[in-house]
């Protein structure tokens, strides 16, 4: 990671001194690169107030429509006299504004070190809103600026999302969505949630000597120790879903703010006030969207798609499962024997297991349905709809979920176990993939094996839904 950081810093220096499109072409769409760009903005005006920095970024990106100005004021305020290199200014204008092309390429997004993709515009708006005075209704502003702005325009979409894939995870440049997009893509939601969380974070801190680049680096790039997320700070990107769920105690609060956001946008566009019937329809739509949002982005864990960890294609023709299933079978990988703590290492472990399953065992694909890392994410194996090769004789009736590591004598991190026990199971039931009264079992209960290891097996015997195997 230190080498990668040095390379990205060097790339930034090249970007600053070169011109126009040549400079832009050298820049990958990685959060570490964007953080380096923010540092250059800060270095241009030493001692600058963080509000001036985020407003300069907003001005450079052109995020200054009537809706944004209603809450944040004019980004071209006279007191903002920060000097920004012209090429750096052009880079910010290129990388921040969010849009989706007809070819389903999503722009204005960056790949973060944890393997998720984040839209920069709602992230920056949320951070700037966090500096507003408390009397201005900061939480209301955070919700409306980040999540509420695109609600009306996404009303025609069948569902929220989707996620997507980068052309290259080492030097990402092009992000392509996996399905027909709404304006509230997964990256847009990630950026909005992070904007709310970091907006709340800066609201509790003194402005000086805060650096926006430092805030972003601490949130996105902080390495995990041997205990994984169990010992990590509470406000890091890997915890975005659990932190936002904790903040959103009553989803109806957000529902009301989203309705107000649409009403405000109509007023600012000079459109007439909604009649009672239209407002009821809007409220019903928002409620439906919120139920979908809570399930997809708060109940479900972050799931890294196959394309992001570098999966090889399925060999042959996959067999679709008949949903909902009745069982979840718990495994450990044994080899790799150590927990993975980074997106890069977990991805490498996934590729290693897939090679072993395909080349040595002759299977069509990696056998597991899903695999839990200790980096805060679940990795897609055969996924929700393809039959796996994880639990001999039981692959058509249950999902096989494995933890990366050998857990004969130790346990996975508490956070990793919670991802499977609470989040993945809830996601499966809420999405109609597992029956509500599903049975959870260890691999050894139905196959002659020591998997999932003595320590992990003894642990899952105390989990809800655990069931003894029928004789």
C-alpha positions as CSV (number, residue, x, y, z in Angstrom):
1,X,0.0,0.0,0.0
2,X,2.9,2.4,0.7
3,X,4.3,1.7,-2.7
4,X,0.9,2.3,-4.3
5,X,0.6,5.6,-2.3
6,X,4.0,6.7,-3.6
7,X,3.1,6.0,-7.2
8,X,-0.2,7.8,-6.9
9,X,1.6,10.8,-5.3
10,X,4.1,10.8,-8.1
11,X,1.3,10.6,-10.6
12,X,-0.4,13.7,-9.0
13,X,2.8,15.7,-9.4
14,X,2.9,14.8,-13.1
15,X,-0.8,15.8,-13.4
16,X,-0.2,19.2,-11.9
17,X,2.7,20.2,-14.2
18,X,1.3,18.8,-17.4
19,X,-1.5,20.4,-19.4
20,X,-5.1,19.8,-20.3
21,X,-6.3,16.4,-21.4
22,X,-2.8,14.9,-21.1
23,X,-2.9,15.5,-17.4
24,X,-6.4,14.1,-17.0
25,X,-5.4,11.0,-19.0
26,X,-2.7,10.1,-16.4
27,X,-5.1,10.1,-13.5
28,X,-7.0,7.0,-12.4
29,X,-10.4,7.1,-10.7
30,X,-9.2,6.0,-7.3
31,X,-10.0,7.6,-4.0
32,X,-6.3,7.8,-3.1
33,X,-5.8,9.9,-6.2
34,X,-8.7,12.2,-5.4
35,X,-7.3,12.7,-1.8
36,X,-4.0,13.7,-3.3
37,X,-5.8,16.2,-5.5
38,X,-7.5,17.7,-2.4
39,X,-4.1,17.9,-0.7
40,X,-2.9,20.0,-3.6
41,X,-5.8,22.3,-3.2
42,X,-4.9,22.7,0.5
43,X,-1.2,23.2,-0.3
44,X,-2.2,26.0,-2.6
45,X,-3.4,28.0,0.3
46,X,-1.6,27.0,3.5
47,X,-3.7,27.4,6.7
48,X,-6.9,27.7,4.7
49,X,-10.2,27.0,6.4
50,X,-11.7,23.6,5.6
51,X,-15.0,25.3,4.5
52,X,-13.0,27.3,1.9
53,X,-11.5,24.0,0.7
54,X,-14.8,22.2,0.2
55,X,-16.3,25.3,-1.4
56,X,-13.4,25.5,-3.8
57,X,-13.9,21.9,-4.7
58,X,-17.6,22.6,-5.3
59,X,-16.9,25.6,-7.4
60,X,-14.3,23.6,-9.5
61,X,-16.8,20.8,-10.0
62,X,-19.6,23.1,-11.0
63,X,-21.9,21.9,-8.2
64,X,-23.8,25.1,-7.9
65,X,-27.4,24.8,-9.0
66,X,-30.3,26.6,-7.2
67,X,-31.1,23.6,-5.0
68,X,-27.5,23.4,-3.7
69,X,-27.2,27.2,-3.3
70,X,-30.5,27.1,-1.2
71,X,-28.6,25.2,1.5
72,X,-24.9,26.0,1.0
73,X,-24.9,29.5,-0.5
74,X,-22.8,30.6,-3.6
75,X,-19.6,28.7,-4.1
76,X,-18.1,31.7,-5.8
77,X,-18.3,33.9,-2.7
78,X,-15.9,36.7,-2.8
79,X,-13.9,35.5,0.3
80,X,-12.9,32.3,-1.5
81,X,-9.6,33.4,-2.9
82,X,-7.8,30.0,-3.0
83,X,-5.4,29.4,-5.8
84,X,-5.9,26.2,-7.8
85,X,-3.7,25.1,-10.6
86,X,-5.7,25.2,-13.9
87,X,-5.0,21.5,-14.7
88,X,-6.0,20.5,-11.2
89,X,-9.1,22.6,-11.5
90,X,-9.9,20.7,-14.8
91,X,-9.3,17.4,-13.1
92,X,-11.8,18.1,-10.3
93,X,-14.4,19.3,-12.9
94,X,-13.9,16.0,-14.7
95,X,-13.9,13.6,-11.8
96,X,-16.6,15.0,-9.5
97,X,-19.9,15.6,-11.4
98,X,-22.1,12.5,-11.5
99,X,-23.7,11.2,-14.6
100,X,-24.6,7.9,-16.3
101,X,-24.0,7.5,-20.0
102,X,-26.2,5.6,-22.5
103,X,-23.6,2.8,-22.4
104,X,-24.2,2.4,-18.6
105,X,-20.8,3.9,-17.8
106,X,-21.1,5.8,-14.5
107,X,-18.9,8.9,-14.1
108,X,-18.1,11.0,-11.1
109,X,-17.3,7.9,-9.0
110,X,-14.1,6.5,-7.6
111,X,-12.9,3.2,-6.3
112,X,-12.1,3.2,-2.6
113,X,-9.4,1.1,-0.9
114,X,-12.1,-1.1,0.7
115,X,-13.3,-2.2,-2.8
116,X,-16.5,-0.2,-2.9
117,X,-17.3,2.6,-5.4
118,X,-18.4,6.1,-4.2
119,X,-19.9,9.1,-6.0
120,X,-17.9,12.2,-5.1
121,X,-20.6,14.9,-5.5
122,X,-22.9,13.8,-2.7
123,X,-19.9,13.1,-0.5
124,X,-18.6,16.6,-0.9
125,X,-22.0,18.2,-0.4
126,X,-22.5,16.3,2.8
127,X,-19.1,17.3,4.2
128,X,-19.8,21.0,3.4
129,X,-23.3,20.8,5.0
130,X,-21.7,19.5,8.1
131,X,-20.0,22.9,8.6
132,X,-23.3,24.7,8.7
133,X,-24.5,26.3,12.0
134,X,-26.6,23.9,14.1
135,X,-29.5,26.3,14.0
136,X,-29.7,25.7,10.2
137,X,-31.1,22.2,10.6
138,X,-28.0,20.3,9.7
139,X,-29.4,16.8,9.7
140,X,-32.3,17.9,7.5
141,X,-29.9,19.6,5.1
142,X,-27.6,16.5,5.0
143,X,-30.5,14.2,4.0
144,X,-31.9,16.5,1.4
145,X,-28.6,17.4,-0.3
146,X,-27.2,13.8,-0.4
147,X,-30.1,11.4,-0.7
148,X,-33.0,13.6,-1.6
149,X,-31.8,15.4,-4.6
150,X,-32.3,12.7,-7.2
151,X,-35.4,11.0,-5.8
152,X,-37.9,12.5,-8.2
153,X,-35.8,11.8,-11.3
154,X,-35.2,8.2,-10.2
155,X,-38.9,7.5,-9.8
156,X,-39.3,5.7,-13.1
157,X,-36.6,3.1,-12.3
158,X,-37.6,-0.4,-11.4
159,X,-35.3,-0.5,-8.4
160,X,-32.4,1.3,-6.8
161,X,-28.9,0.5,-7.9
162,X,-27.1,-1.3,-9.4
163,X,-23.5,-1.8,-8.6
164,X,-20.9,-2.1,-11.3
165,X,-17.3,-3.1,-12.3
166,X,-14.1,-1.2,-12.9
167,X,-12.0,-1.9,-16.0
168,X,-8.9,-2.3,-13.7
169,X,-8.9,-2.2,-9.9
170,X,-5.2,-1.2,-9.7
171,X,-5.6,1.8,-12.0
172,X,-9.4,2.3,-12.4
173,X,-10.6,4.6,-15.2
174,X,-14.0,3.2,-16.5
175,X,-16.9,2.0,-14.3
176,X,-19.6,0.1,-16.0
177,X,-22.9,-0.7,-14.3
178,X,-24.1,-4.3,-14.2
179,X,-27.7,-3.6,-15.0
180,X,-30.1,-0.9,-16.1
181,X,-29.4,2.1,-13.8
182,X,-31.5,4.4,-11.8
183,X,-30.0,7.8,-10.8
184,X,-29.6,6.3,-7.3
185,X,-27.0,3.8,-8.2
186,X,-25.1,1.9,-5.5
187,X,-22.1,4.3,-5.9
188,X,-24.4,7.3,-5.6
189,X,-26.0,5.8,-2.4
190,X,-22.5,5.1,-1.0
191,X,-21.4,8.7,-1.6
192,X,-24.6,10.0,-0.1
193,X,-24.3,7.8,3.0
194,X,-20.7,8.8,3.4
195,X,-21.6,12.4,3.0
196,X,-24.1,12.2,5.8
197,X,-21.7,10.4,8.1
198,X,-18.8,12.7,7.4
199,X,-21.0,15.7,7.6
200,X,-22.1,14.6,11.1
201,X,-18.4,13.9,11.9
202,X,-17.1,17.4,11.0
203,X,-20.0,19.0,12.8
204,X,-18.5,17.8,16.1
205,X,-14.9,18.8,15.4
206,X,-13.2,22.2,15.5
207,X,-12.5,23.5,12.0
208,X,-8.8,24.1,12.6
209,X,-6.4,22.4,12.1
210,X,-8.7,20.1,10.2
211,X,-7.7,19.0,6.7
212,X,-10.3,17.7,4.3
213,X,-7.6,15.4,2.8
214,X,-6.9,14.0,6.3
215,X,-10.6,13.5,7.0
216,X,-11.0,11.5,3.8
217,X,-7.7,9.5,4.3
218,X,-8.7,8.5,7.8
219,X,-12.2,7.4,6.7
220,X,-11.2,5.5,3.5
221,X,-7.6,4.5,3.7
222,X,-6.9,3.6,7.3
223,X,-5.3,0.1,7.4
224,X,-6.8,-2.6,9.7
225,X,-4.8,-4.3,12.4
226,X,-4.7,-8.1,13.1
227,X,-8.1,-7.8,14.8
228,X,-9.8,-6.4,11.7
229,X,-12.8,-4.2,12.2
230,X,-13.2,-5.3,15.8
231,X,-10.4,-2.9,16.8
232,X,-11.0,-0.2,14.1
233,X,-12.3,3.3,14.8
234,X,-16.0,3.7,14.7
235,X,-16.1,6.1,11.7
236,X,-14.5,4.3,8.8
237,X,-15.9,3.5,5.3
238,X,-16.1,-0.2,6.0
239,X,-18.7,0.5,8.7
240,X,-20.8,2.9,6.6
241,X,-23.9,0.6,6.5
242,X,-24.0,-0.2,10.2
243,X,-23.3,3.5,11.1
244,X,-26.0,4.8,8.9
245,X,-28.5,2.3,10.2
246,X,-27.6,3.3,13.7
247,X,-28.1,7.0,12.8
248,X,-31.4,6.3,11.0
249,X,-33.4,5.2,14.0
250,X,-36.7,6.1,12.4
251,X,-36.8,5.8,8.6
252,X,-39.9,8.0,8.6
253,X,-37.6,11.0,9.5
254,X,-35.7,10.5,6.2
255,X,-39.0,9.9,4.3
256,X,-40.3,13.3,5.4
257,X,-37.1,15.0,4.4
258,X,-37.1,13.3,1.0
259,X,-40.6,14.5,0.3
260,X,-39.6,18.1,1.4
261,X,-36.6,17.8,-0.9
262,X,-38.8,17.1,-4.0
263,X,-41.2,19.9,-3.0
264,X,-38.3,22.3,-2.7
265,X,-36.9,21.4,-6.1
266,X,-40.3,22.0,-7.6
267,X,-40.5,25.4,-6.0
268,X,-37.0,26.4,-7.1
269,X,-37.9,25.5,-10.7
270,X,-41.0,27.6,-10.6
271,X,-43.4,24.7,-10.8
272,X,-46.8,24.8,-9.0
273,X,-47.3,23.3,-5.6
274,X,-48.4,19.7,-5.6
275,X,-52.0,19.0,-5.0
276,X,-53.1,16.6,-2.3
277,X,-53.4,13.6,-4.7
278,X,-49.9,14.1,-6.1
279,X,-48.3,14.5,-2.7
280,X,-49.9,11.3,-1.5
281,X,-48.5,9.5,-4.6
282,X,-45.1,11.0,-3.9
283,X,-45.3,10.0,-0.2
284,X,-46.2,6.4,-1.2
285,X,-43.3,6.3,-3.7
286,X,-40.9,7.6,-1.1
287,X,-42.1,5.0,1.4
288,X,-41.6,2.2,-1.2
289,X,-38.2,3.5,-2.1
290,X,-37.2,3.7,1.6
291,X,-38.2,0.1,2.2
292,X,-36.1,-0.9,-0.7
293,X,-33.2,1.3,0.5
294,X,-33.2,-0.1,4.0
295,X,-33.2,-3.7,2.8
296,X,-30.6,-3.2,0.1
297,X,-28.2,-0.9,1.8
298,X,-28.7,-1.3,5.5
299,X,-30.0,-4.8,6.1
300,X,-27.7,-6.4,3.5
301,X,-23.9,-6.5,3.9
302,X,-21.6,-5.0,1.3
303,X,-21.2,-7.7,-1.3
304,X,-18.2,-7.5,-3.6
305,X,-19.2,-8.6,-7.1
306,X,-17.4,-11.4,-8.9
307,X,-15.9,-8.9,-11.5
308,X,-14.3,-6.9,-8.7
309,X,-12.3,-9.7,-7.2
310,X,-11.3,-11.0,-10.6
311,X,-13.3,-14.1,-11.0
312,X,-12.7,-16.4,-14.0
313,X,-15.9,-17.2,-16.0
314,X,-18.1,-20.1,-15.0
315,X,-17.1,-23.2,-16.9
316,X,-20.1,-24.7,-18.5
317,X,-23.7,-23.8,-17.9
318,X,-24.8,-22.9,-14.4
319,X,-27.8,-24.4,-12.8
320,X,-30.3,-22.0,-11.3
321,X,-31.6,-22.6,-7.8
322,X,-35.3,-22.9,-7.0
323,X,-35.9,-20.1,-4.4
324,X,-36.4,-19.7,-1.6
325,X,-34.0,-22.2,-0.1
326,X,-34.3,-23.8,3.4
327,X,-30.7,-24.0,4.6
328,X,-27.5,-22.1,5.1
329,X,-24.3,-24.2,5.5
330,X,-21.3,-22.6,7.3
331,X,-17.8,-23.4,6.2
332,X,-14.2,-22.3,6.8
333,X,-11.6,-22.2,4.0
334,X,-8.8,-23.9,6.0
335,X,-6.6,-22.9,3.1
336,X,-6.1,-19.9,3.0
337,X,-5.6,-20.3,6.7
338,X,-5.3,-16.7,7.8
339,X,-8.0,-14.0,7.8
340,X,-7.8,-11.4,5.0
341,X,-7.8,-7.8,6.1
342,X,-7.8,-5.9,2.8
343,X,-9.8,-5.9,-0.4
344,X,-6.6,-6.8,-2.3
345,X,-5.8,-9.8,-0.1
346,X,-9.4,-11.1,0.1
347,X,-9.6,-10.8,-3.7
348,X,-6.4,-12.7,-4.1
349,X,-7.7,-15.4,-1.7
350,X,-10.9,-15.7,-3.8
351,X,-8.9,-16.1,-7.0
352,X,-6.7,-18.7,-5.3
353,X,-9.7,-20.8,-4.1
354,X,-11.4,-20.5,-7.5
355,X,-8.3,-21.8,-9.3
356,X,-8.1,-24.7,-6.8
357,X,-11.8,-25.6,-7.2
358,X,-11.7,-25.3,-11.0
359,X,-8.3,-26.7,-11.9
360,X,-7.6,-29.2,-9.1
361,X,-11.0,-30.4,-8.3
362,X,-12.5,-30.0,-11.8
363,X,-15.5,-27.9,-10.7
364,X,-17.2,-25.4,-12.9
365,X,-16.5,-22.5,-10.5
366,X,-15.6,-21.6,-6.9
367,X,-17.8,-23.9,-4.8
368,X,-19.1,-21.4,-2.2
369,X,-22.2,-19.2,-2.6
370,X,-20.6,-16.4,-0.6
371,X,-17.3,-15.9,1.3
372,X,-16.8,-13.6,4.3
373,X,-13.6,-11.7,4.6
374,X,-12.3,-9.9,7.7
375,X,-12.1,-6.7,5.8
376,X,-15.8,-5.8,6.3
377,X,-17.2,-7.3,3.1
378,X,-18.8,-10.4,1.8
379,X,-17.5,-11.7,-1.5
380,X,-19.8,-13.1,-4.2
381,X,-19.0,-16.7,-5.2
382,X,-21.8,-18.4,-7.1
383,X,-24.2,-15.9,-5.6
384,X,-27.9,-16.0,-5.0
385,X,-29.2,-17.8,-8.1
386,X,-26.5,-20.4,-9.1
387,X,-26.3,-23.8,-7.4
388,X,-23.0,-24.2,-5.7
389,X,-20.6,-27.1,-4.9
390,X,-20.1,-26.5,-1.2
391,X,-22.1,-29.2,0.7
392,X,-22.2,-32.6,-1.1
393,X,-25.8,-33.7,-1.5
394,X,-27.2,-30.5,-0.2
395,X,-26.2,-27.9,-2.8
396,X,-29.7,-27.5,-4.3
397,X,-31.4,-26.8,-0.9
398,X,-29.0,-24.3,0.8
399,X,-26.4,-21.6,0.4
400,X,-22.8,-22.4,1.3
401,X,-21.1,-19.5,3.2
402,X,-17.5,-19.7,4.1
403,X,-15.2,-17.6,6.3
404,X,-11.7,-17.1,5.0
405,X,-9.3,-18.7,7.5
406,X,-8.8,-21.8,9.5
407,X,-11.0,-21.8,12.6
408,X,-10.2,-25.0,14.2
409,X,-8.9,-23.3,17.4
410,X,-9.7,-19.6,16.9
411,X,-12.8,-17.6,15.7
412,X,-13.3,-15.1,12.9
413,X,-13.6,-11.5,14.0
414,X,-16.9,-10.6,15.7
415,X,-17.6,-8.2,12.9
416,X,-17.1,-10.9,10.2
417,X,-19.4,-13.3,12.1
418,X,-22.0,-10.6,12.4
419,X,-21.9,-10.0,8.6
420,X,-23.0,-13.6,8.1
421,X,-25.1,-14.3,11.1
422,X,-27.1,-11.1,11.1
423,X,-26.7,-9.2,7.8
424,X,-26.3,-11.9,5.1
425,X,-29.1,-14.0,6.6
426,X,-31.4,-11.0,7.0
427,X,-30.6,-10.0,3.4
428,X,-31.5,-13.5,2.1
429,X,-34.8,-13.7,4.0
430,X,-35.8,-10.2,3.1
431,X,-35.0,-10.7,-0.5
432,X,-37.0,-14.0,-0.8
433,X,-33.9,-16.2,-1.1
434,X,-34.2,-18.0,2.2
435,X,-37.4,-19.0,4.0
436,X,-38.0,-17.1,7.2
437,X,-37.6,-20.3,9.3
438,X,-34.4,-21.5,7.5
439,X,-32.0,-23.9,9.3
440,X,-28.3,-23.0,9.8
441,X,-25.9,-25.9,10.0
442,X,-22.2,-26.5,10.0
443,X,-20.6,-28.4,7.0
444,X,-19.7,-31.3,9.3
445,X,-23.3,-32.0,10.2
446,X,-24.2,-33.3,6.8
447,X,-20.8,-34.3,5.3
448,X,-17.9,-36.3,6.9
449,X,-15.5,-33.4,7.4
450,X,-14.0,-31.3,10.2
451,X,-15.2,-28.1,8.5
452,X,-16.0,-25.4,9.7
453,X,-13.4,-26.1,12.4
454,X,-14.1,-26.9,16.1
455,X,-14.0,-23.4,17.4
456,X,-16.3,-22.0,14.7
457,X,-18.7,-24.9,14.9
458,X,-19.1,-24.6,18.6
459,X,-19.8,-20.9,18.1
460,X,-22.5,-21.3,15.5
461,X,-24.3,-23.8,17.7
462,X,-25.4,-20.8,19.7
463,X,-26.7,-18.8,16.7
464,X,-30.3,-18.3,15.9
465,X,-31.6,-20.7,13.3
466,X,-29.0,-23.3,14.2
467,X,-30.5,-26.8,13.9
468,X,-29.3,-30.3,14.5
469,X,-29.1,-32.6,11.4
470,X,-31.9,-35.1,11.0
471,X,-30.9,-38.7,11.4
